[in-house]
Amino acid sequence: MAVDIANRGLPPVLAADTGTVSYASCLKGGYGCHVRINHANGYESLYAHLSQINVAVGNGVAKGQTIGRVGSTGRSTGPHLHFEVRQSGKLVNPLSFLK
């Protein structure tokens, strides 16, 4: 389960919670430029199709910290944020993290 949030203004993307960046790079296809953050209790959040990445692997991030900008990289049909949350490797509903 994931959510795609369209936005042509390319606003900043904020970390859903405090954690440590485990991936921050770009691929030609798939998620394109994306960031993964490990959080407490086995949670991991993923932010994909970014136009800009503002963090690096190993960085600690605070809830609400800018980690990048909305974009349309990888396999994408327009500017949007693809947002996923996993707990212990299983996808969970990401909407509860968007408050």
C-alpha angles and dihedrals in degrees: 000000000000139000129229115207114194119212126157093192092075094226124184118281113226129207111256092218144351115290149111126286110244098174133019116162146099132262125191093232137015113033093000110199107007145160130214121197126193114217135183122290095030096298122146127184126201127201114190143186092032121172091206135021117208100181138061134215110282095026116133113228132197126222107273095019116141109252099169145317133278112263147150105250127141119009098355137134097203144340111313144125117248105204126189134173124197131186115202088344096308122114114246131186105285095196092082088063094054103082 
